Amino acid sequence: MLSWTAALTVIGLVIPIGIYANGLGQFAGIPLGLALIVALLVGYDLLISRHPPQVAVKREIPANLSVHVAQPVSIALANRGHFALSLQCSEMVPEHWLCSDNYHGCSLQPGQIAEFSYTVTPTKRGPSQISATEIKVASKLGFWLYVYWIEHVSDHKVFPNFTAISDLSGLKGSVNLAQAGLKKFNMRGSGMDFLQLRDYREGESIKQIDWRATSRFNKLISREYQEEKNQHLIVMLDSGRRMRVQDDQLSYFDHALNSLIMLSYTALKNGDNVSLQSFGSESRWLSHIRGAQNVSKVMQHFYDLYPQKIASDYLSAAQELLVKQPKRALILLVSCLRDEDFDDLLKAVQLLKAKHLVAVISIEEPIYKQIESQPVETFEEAITYASAHKIKKSIDRNVQRLKQKGVICINAPASHLTPNVLNTYLSVKKAGLL
C-alpha cells in the first residue's frame, strides 16, 4: 500500500503542478512532465520493492502459561537479505490476551538482528496460539508501505494460576497447615494407622503410652500413628449452567477448579488416591491418580473445560460414577445448589450413600445476602427483598435436609471454597470415617 508520507508527498507535488500548468498555456507540458516523472518514480519504487523482505523471526515464550499472570515475550528479527530495511513489527496474539508494547519499529542493515519484548496476560484457560508476526516494510524509495504476515505459530496451554500450591510445600498430612482458613487437626503421632514405637515426648497423651514396651525398656515408650493412606477421594465437579456465574475475574467453575486441584495436591501428598469426574457440559473422568508429583495430570485433564448453558443431571452422573467406582470412597460433589435442582440432587446423593461417604460442597451466592442487607424503601424493593429471602431460606433448608440424611454438607462463598473443601477432607481423615 502507498505510505501516508509518500501519498501526501505525491499529492503535494501533483496538485500544485496541475494548478500551475493551467496558467502556463503552451508551457503546460513542463509541469505535467514533472508530474509524470513523479508517477514513474512511484511506479518504479513499486516495481523494485515488490519482493517480500527476507526477515527471520524468532519468538521466545513458554508453552505453558497461567491465566491472569503476565508473561514477557521476546522477539528477534534478523535481516537475511542484501538491502537495508526500515520496518514495523507486531504480533498476532489471541484476542482474549491482554497485550502491552506489542508494536516496534526499527532499521535493519543486512545481517543485523533487532530484539524487543512485550508482555501478554492470558484471560482465559485453555489452548491458545500466537499465529503470526506482522511486518510492515517501507519500499526502497519510501513511497510504499508493504504489509506481510510471517507465519510463525506457537501453541500454548493456559492453565489456572496455581502458584499458591508452592505455599503448601510443607504440608504433611493434616499437620502444619499454613493455608489461611484451615483448621489444625490432630497432633503428630495420633492418627489411625500404627507406625512405630518411640520414646515418650513431654506433653503427649497418656493414651499413646505402650505400657508393655515401657516395662520392658524401663522408660516411657509411646505408640506413634499415622493417617491412613491409600484411601480414595473422588471429586464430582459440576460444569453446568449454575457454575457460569461470575465472581470477580473468575466464574464459580474456575473457583471450584482451583480449589479441587489444591485438594487433589493435598490428598496426593497424604498418600491417598484421587479420581475426578466432571458432569454437566461434558463428562470427563480421570481415575486413580497417585503421588503429589502427578497433580499436573489433574491440571492437564481439566484446564480447557468450561461450563455450558445446560442443566446438570446429578442422578445420571451418580449412576455413571457407581459403575466406574463401586468400592467405598469419599465423594465430594461440588455444585451451586438451587431449590429446583434439589430433588434430583437428593436422589443422586442417596444412591451414592449406599456405598460411599458423600460430602456436598455448595457455592453460596452472595447476591441474596447483599439484597437482604440493603434498605427497603419502595414496593419493588420489598418484592425483591422477599424473593431473595425466600430463596436463601430454601437453600438453607435444603442444606439442613442433606445433613439430616447423614450427608456432609457445606455452603460457602466461592472465595472461601478452598479452605472448606480441604477442611472437609481433613476432618474425614481425622475421624477415620473411611
N, C-alpha and C positions, 0 to 999 in steps of 0.2 A: 504494500500500500504506500501511497505518497505520504511522506512525513509531513507533520504540521509546519515545521520550519521551512521545508522545501516548497510546500504548497503556497505559503504566504509569500515566499521569495518570487515564485513564478507569477503569482497574481500581481505582486507589487511591481514587477517589470512589464508584464504584458499590457495591463490596463493603461498605465501612463503612455506606453509606446503607441497604443491604439488611439488614444486621445490626441497625442502629439501628431500622429500621422494624418488625422483628419484636417489639421491646419496647414499641412505642407503641400497639399496638392500633388504636383508632379513628382515631388521628392518623397512621396509616401512610401515608396518601396524600401527606402533605407531602414526606417523603424520596423517595418514589417519583416524585413530580413533579419533584424536583430531578434525579433520575436521568434522567427523560425529557428535561429541558432539556439535560443534558449530551449525551444521544444526539442530540437535534436539532441541537445545535451541531456535533457531529462530522459529521452528515449534511449540514448547511448548508455546512460547510467543504469537504466533498467536492464539493458541487454548484458552488460558486463558483470552485473551483480546478481544474475538470475540463479546461479548455482548455490545450493544450500551451504552454509558455513560448516567447516569441519571442526565441530566442537564436541568434545567428550565430557560427559557429566558423571561425577562420582558422588553418591549420596551416602551418608553415614547416619543411621538411626536404628535403635534396637528393634528386633522383630516383635518383642512383647512389650506392650505399653500398659499403663494403668489409667483408668478413667479419672478425669478431673485432676490429673497430675501433669504439670508442664514438662516437656521433653525437648531439649535442644536438638536441632538437625544441622548437620554440617554438609556443605556443598562445595565441590571443587570443579571448576570449569577450566578445561585445557584447550587451547587453540592448536589444533593439529594441521592447520592449513599453512599456506605460504604468504598470506596477507594479514595485515593488522585488522582487528575487528573492534568496533565500538558497539557494545550490546547491553541489553537489559534482560534480567533473568527473574523468573518467578516460578513457583512450584504449584502443580495441580493437586492440592490436598483435598481430602473429603470435606463436603460442605458442613458436616457436623463437628468439625475440628475448629477450635479457635486458633488463630494464627497471627503472629506478630513478626514484623520486619521481613516479610516474605517478598521483598522487591528490591533488587540491587542492580546497579549499573556499573560497568567497568570497561576499560580498554585493554585489549589483549594483543600483544605482539606475537608473531609466530613462535610456537613452542612455549609460550608463557602460560602459567597457571594462576587463576584467581580463586581465592577461598572466601566464603562467607557463611554465616549461620543464621538461623531463625528458630523460633520456638513454636511448638504445637502443643495444644491441650485437647485431647480427645474428650468429648462429652457424652459418648455412648459406648457401651460394651459391644463386643462382637468383632467379626473380621472387618478390616478396612485396608485400603491401599492408597499409596501415592502413585498416581498413574503416569505422570509425565512432567517434564520440565519445559516451560515456555521460554523461548529465546526470541527477543526482538533485536534484529541486527540492522544497523544503518548501512545503506548502499555505499559504494566506494566514493561517489561524488556527493553523497549526503542528501540526494533528492527523494529517496525512497526509504521506507522502513519495512523490512521483511519480518514476518512472524512465523516461527517454526515451533513445532511441538516435538521434542525429543522424547520418544517413548522410553521410559526407564521405570518400570513397575517395581515397587517394593511392597510386599504383603505384610500385614501386621495383625496381631491379635491384641485387642484391647480388653484387659481383664478388670474386674473390680479392684479397688485400691485396698490391698491387704497389708499395708505397711505396719498396721497395728499388731500383726502376728508376731513381728520381731520383739514386741514388748512383752510377749508371753514366753520368751525363750527359756525362762527359768521355771516354767510350770512343771511341777512334778505331781501328777495325780491331782488331789484336791488340797495340796499344800502350797503355801506361799502365793496365794492368788493376789496379784497386784492390780488386776484389771478393776477399774472403778465400778462399784456396784456389786461386786461378787462377795458372797458370804464366805467366811472362813469356817471350814468344817472340821472333822476330827483331827486330833493331833497325830503326829508321826508315830507309827507303830501300833495304831489302834484300828486297823482296817478289818477285813473279813477273812482273808487267807493267811494261814501261818507262814511266816518267812524264816525266822531263825530265833535262837536263844542268844541273849547278850546280857552284859552287866546292867543292873538296875540303875536308872538315872533319877536323880532327885526331882521330885515333882510329878512323877508318873503315878498312874492309878495303881492301887494295891492289887486290883483285879488282874493286872498284867504279870504279877509275880508268879513264877513257876516254883512252887514250894518243894517239889521233888528234886529239881535241879539245884535249888538253894541249899537243901540239906546235904546234897552230895558234894557241892563245891565250897560249903561253909561261907557263902556270901550270897547276897541277893541277886537272883537271876530273873530277868524279865523275858516274856514271850514278845517277839516283835511280829506284827502282822502287816500285811499289805492289802491294798484294794484288789478285789478280784479282777483278773484280766481275761482277755479273750471272750468278753461278753459282746453282745451285738446291739448296736444302735442303728435304728432306721429312721431316716427323715423323709416325711412326705411333704413336699413343697407345692403349694397351690400356685398355679400360673394362670388362673382365670381372671375374669374382669374385675373382681374385688381388689386384686393386687396391683391394678394400674394406677391407683390413686397416688398423686404426687405429694411428697413430704419434703419441702425444700428442694434440693437438687435431685433427690433420689425418690423413686417410687417405693411403695410398700414392698414390692417384689425385690427391689435392689437391697433394701434394708434387710429383708429376710435372707437373701442370698449371702450377704456379708456375714450375718450372724451365724448362719448354718455352716459356712466354711470355717469360721472361727471355732464353732462347736466341733466340727469334724477334726480340726487340728488338735483340740483338747482331748477328744476321745481317743484318737490315734496315738497321741503321746501317752495316754493312760494304758495303752496296750489292748484296747478294745477294737472290734471290727466295726466298720461303718458302711452302710448302704444308703443310697439316696434315690428317691423316686419323685419325679415331677408329674403333676396331673393338671388337667385343665386345657391350656392351649396346646400342649404337647406332652406326651408320655415318654419320659426318659428314665432309664434305670441304670444305676451304677452299683455294682454288687461287691460286697466283701473287700473293702479296702483295708489294708493293714500297714502300720508304720507311719509315723509323723512325716517322714520324707515324701510320702505319697499323697499329701494333701493337694499337690499340684494336679493330680488326676481328677479331683473334685472340681477344681477351677477349670480345667480343660473341658470337662464334660458339660458344664452349665454356663460358661462365660457368655455364650451367644444366645441364651434363652430369654425370651421376653414374654410377658403376659399378654393375652389377647382378649378381645371383647366377646368372650363366650363364657357361659355358666359352667362352673366346675361340677363334676359328678363325683361326689365323695364316695358314694356306695360302690360305683364301678371301680374306682381307684382302690378301695379297700379289698374288693374281691380279687382284683389283679394282684395286689400285694400278697395276699394269702397263698396264692398259687406259687409265687416266687419264694416266699419265706414262711414255711409252716412252723419252724422252730421258734421258741419263745425269744422275744427281743423287746427292747424299749423302743416304742414308736412315738416320735414327735411329729405331730401333724400341725403344720404352720399355715394359717389362713387369716382371713378377716371375717369374723362372724357377723352375719346379718340374720334377722329373725326369720326371713323367708327361706333361708338355707338350713335352718336348724334341724328340721325333721329328717332330712336326708343325711346330715352330719351325724345325728344321733344313731341312726341305723348303721352307718359305717363304723362308728366307734364301738357299738355293741357287738358287731361282727368281729372286729379286731380284738376286743377284750377277751374273747373266748380262748385265745392262745397267747396274747401278748399283753404287756403292760403299756398302757396308752396315755400319752400326755397331749393335750391340745393347747397350742400357743396361738392366741388370737391377737391380732394387731388392733389396738384401741384407736378409734378415730377421734381426733381432738375436737372436731367441729361441734360435737354435742355439748361438751363442757364449755366451749367458747360461747355458744349461744346461751347456755344457762347462766353464764356469768355477766351477760350484758343486761342493761336496764330495759324494762318493757314499758313503752310509752304509747304505742299505738295498737290498734286491733290486729293488724297484720303481724306485728312483732309478738303479740300474745299467742297467735296461732303458731308461729314459728317456734316459739319457746315451748309450747305444749307438745308439738310434734317431736322436737328434739328430746324433750324429757321422756316422752313415751318410748322412743326408740332406744334411748340409753337404758331405761329401766328394763326393757325387754331383753336387751343383751345381757345385762347383769343377772336377770332371772335365768336365762339360758346357761350362763356360766355356772350358777349355783346348781342347776339341774344336772349338769355334767359331773360336778363334784359329788353330788349325792349318789350318783351311779358308780362311784369309785374311779372316776377319771381325773387325773391330774390336769387342772385347767388354769391357765394364766392369761389374763387380759392386760396387755401393756402397750404403751405408745411405741411407735416404730423406733424412736430414738433410744428406748430402753430395752430393745429386743435382745441384744447380745447378752447382758448380764442375766436376763431372765431365762434364756434357753440354757446358758451354762449352769446357772444355779439349779435348774430343774434336773439336768443330767447328773450333777454332782450330788444332789440330795438323794437321788435314787441310788447312786453308788454307795453313799454313806450308809443308807438304811438297809442295804443288801436286798432290795426288793426284786432284783432279777435272780 
